[in-house]
Amino acid sequence: MTPESFASTLLAELRKLDPRARALKTQRGRDRSVVLGIDDEGFQPLLRLSAGSAKFNVMSLFVRYHNGWAPTFQRGTPAALAEQLAGPFQHLWTIPLSMAETFPVEASGG
């Protein structure tokens, strides 16, 4: 499974668990990784999937922290990571999503 198909499967599973995940987008990262994020003045990265193992169909989940990526110490299949993102790790993407919806960028008139 490619990193992109892994991310697509993960998002499909997460959207079944939490419809708000429809706002999450993917973007190809470096070194066979995929970044999950939202559109807020451009693409805002929130999570990264990397260190994949095709043999076992698992990837590791990282969270954006300052200008880098911090490990969440979660590694699993798309379904297992979706459960974590819909449960204990939900705040990692729902808080930025809520902030973007609460404080939308206003179009500047010229």
Secondary structure as GFF3:
##gff-version 3
##sequence-region A 1 110
A	DSSP	alpha_helix	3	17	.	.	.	ID=ss1
A	DSSP	three_ten_helix	19	23	.	.	.	ID=ss2
A	DSSP	beta_strand	25	28	.	.	.	ID=ss3
A	DSSP	beta_strand	34	39	.	.	.	ID=ss4
A	DSSP	beta_strand	43	53	.	.	.	ID=ss5
A	DSSP	beta_strand	58	65	.	.	.	ID=ss6
A	DSSP	beta_strand	68	76	.	.	.	ID=ss7
A	DSSP	alpha_helix	78	86	.	.	.	ID=ss8
A	DSSP	alpha_helix	91	102	.	.	.	ID=ss9
###
